[in-house]
Amino acid sequence: MSVHPSRQKFIDAAVALVREQGYAATSVDDICVRAGMKKGSFFHHFASKEELLLAAIEHWNAFTGETFRTAPYRQLPDPRDRVLGYVDFRIAILDRPIAEFSCLLGTLVQEVHQSHPALLAAADSGMSGHIDEIVVDIAAAKALYAPDSDWTAESLGYFIQATLQGSFIYAKAKHGPDVARSNLAHLRRYLETLFPRGN
């Protein structure tokens, strides 16, 4: 479904600004300036900043979903390699500016979990949907390499995402990706122990 170009400019501006400075610190005026659009045009497309962010979450989910579906690791035949490749892909992204590798949904959840239930529900749905995607490969790898393990594919999916989201927080706190890169290297080594190739 195509999106009106003006509407897309507001969505893109909102995604960028919230990743850079958070939801509360981003005003409608800021969004209009970043989009290069008039305030009247904003209210033609959106009733409020919250309505815009709901549209931005929908856009984010579609964009990131396609990014991960078409990433090179998705073509690997072994599900173990796909799980490790997912982490490698995340590590490679850390070379970008913090605002470009951090997660819009995680940033929103930290701010709005008590104040904006609609945004929280939309962000949670998007984050959980992403976990569902990687759980498919985790489950397949578990069946091949760790069939008797007592952990579940879903629990590992949440652990991976918790490591990622925490790493994004530290990247912001430290103004750089070094801690995040180290965290994900530890995560990769841990995953290798969960899926031993055998002798």
C-alpha positions, 0 to 999 in steps of 0.5 A: 500500500502506497503512502502519501509522500507528505505523510511519509515525510512526517513518519520518517521524521518521527522515526529519526527524532524519537530514536535520537532524542526520545518521545517526550523530547520530540514535539510536533514542531520538531517533526515539522521542521525535520520533515520540511513541512508545515504544521497545517499539513501535519494535522491534515494527516494526523490528529496528534503526535501519538497517532503519528507514532502509531503510524511510525511503528507500523512503518518501522515494523514493515521496514525492519521486517523486510530488512531482516527477511532479506538479510544475507544470513537468511539464505544459510541452509543450517538454522544454527548458522542463521541464528548466529548470522542474525547476531553477526548482522546485528553486530555489523549494524553497530558500525552505524550512528547510534540513532540508526542502530537503536530500536524505535520500539525499545526506545518508546517502551522505556518512555511510554509504558505507563503513559501511552497504552496504545503506543505500548501495545503497538510497540510490544506487538512489533517487538514480539512479532520480531521475536516470533520470526527468530524463534523459527530458526532457534526452534529448528536449530534446537531440534538439530543440535540440542533436542534434549535441552530444557529451555524453550526457543521462545525463552531464548528469543526473549533473551537475545532481544533483552541482550540487544535492547540492553546493549542499545541502552549502554551504547547511548549511555557510553556514546558509542557501540563498544560495550554493545559490540562486546555484549553481542560477542558474548551472546554469540559465544553463548549461543555456540555453546547452546548448539554444539556441533558435536565431534 
